[in-house]
């Protein structure tokens, strides 16, 4: 009975390790409307940080959609670019605005990022603001466009500030899920451990 209990416990541990990989968090969106960046009133031409953007369809975006996280995960927000005459800022937090990170288009170099650990599933808490009255534009605002990555592990947040030029390139922020995923070697070691437990148990049984 003790051996069975040990094996059951080991398999429970294996299931616990496999669970996060099998049910990894993703980014989702709801509401809003699909808009072609080509058809916007202004011209979408932000100065972007050099990089590979092939994972994103920059030809379209979701305007005014609410971005959510499917389950608890670590997130990283990165300032990728901007094209704005006004001072704009971006901030995100988890449970409290005091536990927040922030980026600005006139003070943060492109590529600057901050991370938030163990962000709960649900609608993300973030907002942009503009120096024209410091109005807040939170998740779901029609002043924010979303461009989702093909793997739903990241998204681009495109901000259209109070200048109302309609081009959604005044500040570009990338949000990405950065939760570590267990390596295959972890599972291999656990299986090897289970096999070793079986050998030891059989030897004890024969000795008895």
QUIFENRA-V217062 format. One record per backbone hydrogen bond with DSSP energy under -1.0 kcal/mol. CO is the residue of the C=O (numbers start at 1). NH is the residue of the N-H. If there is no record, write none. Layout:
BEGIN
<<CO/NH> <CO/NH>>
END
This chain:
BEGIN
<<1/5> <2/6> <3/7> <4/8> <5/9> <6/10> <7/11> <8/12> <9/13> <10/14> <11/15> <12/16> <13/17> <14/18> <15/19> <18/22> <19/23> <26/70> <28/68> <30/66> <33/63> <35/61> <43/45> <47/82> <53/56> <55/150> <56/58> <57/60> <61/35> <62/146> <63/33> <66/30> <67/124> <68/28> <69/122> <73/119> <74/178> <75/116> <76/176> <77/114> <78/174> <79/111> <80/49> <81/172> <82/47> <87/131> <88/105> <89/129> <90/103> <91/127> <92/101> <96/99> <98/100> <101/92> <103/90> <104/108> <109/112> <112/79> <114/77> <116/75> <119/73> <122/69> <125/93> <126/139> <127/91> <128/137> <129/89> <130/134> <131/133> <137/128> <138/141> <141/144> <143/160> <144/64> <145/158> <146/62> <147/156> <149/152> <152/27> <153/177> <154/149> <155/175> <156/147> <157/173> <158/145> <159/170> <161/164> <171/159> <172/80> <172/81> <173/157> <174/78> <175/155> <176/76> <183/186> <184/188> <185/189> <186/190> <187/191> <188/192> <189/193> <190/194> <191/195> <192/196> <193/197> <194/198> <195/199> <196/200> <197/201> <198/202> <199/203> <200/204> <201/205> <202/206> <203/207> <204/208>>
END
